Amino acid sequence: MRRRVGRHCGSFDLVNGIHDLGGMHGFGKVEPEPNEPVFHEDWEGRVFGLFMASMGLGLFQGPGGMRYALESLDPSEYLDQSYFERWHQVLEAELLECGILDRDELGERVAALRADSESPLASRGDPAARAQTLEMIYGLRSPECQATCPPRFAPGDRVRTRNLHPSGHTRMPRYVRDKIGTVERVWGFHLFQDALPEGVEPAAEPLYNIRFEGRELWGDAAEPGQCLYIDLWESHLEAPDHG
């Protein structure tokens, strides 16, 4: 399968940001890495741990969460950085903005590490924070919410994705907008994860797994027998004969 990356790579914003790479042309083949490790370098695991700890402190809360910060990166920076380099950049910015990190102190620590990369890393040795972080990583917490009404669609129903162009984070990739698919299953009710206007709380909506045939998405360029399964909220969908 080829990764399709757009021909038009001029200005991007959060409506159709560079992060939404699915369906674009020009980025070559997807090359799976055999036996790929969870983390390629130790620092990547530490960045992941820092993110989980920041969640425990109440950072990156609300629809979009950390994804909104990642999507706000300059397109050139986003494409130039690796996965966890992006995480590191937005974590640092969030911790500085919240006052958890001090910019001068951070600069001094970076300079010291550059001068002596073997110097020991600072540690608070906080058992409570460690336990909280481990709970965030390994704790079993269901995201499913209580149903508030019957789902509009059922497995086997044909649906059309709405042609939406939101100004903030969305869980609906642009290459599936205004496409016909089939409901495979209903995952129950989950908090809607698209960005909402200031002061609007996310509501619990039915979440569906939708099957899209490759030809519906890619036309004649689709591989034989190709199909995609994408989870979408009810707000993303409508009846195929709508309008």
Secondary structure, DSSP 4 states (H G I P E B T S, - for coil): -BPP--S--S---SSS-TT--TT-SSS-B----TT--S-SSHHHHHHHHHHHHHHHTTTT-STTHHHHHHHTS-HHHHHHS-HHHHHHHHHHHHHHHTTSS-HHHHHHHHHHHHH-TTSPPP----HHHHHHHHHHHH------B---S--S--TT-EEEE-----SS--SS-GGGTT-EEEEEEEEEEEE--S---TTPPPPEEEEEEEEEEHHHHHGGGSPTT-EEEEEEEGGGEE-TT--
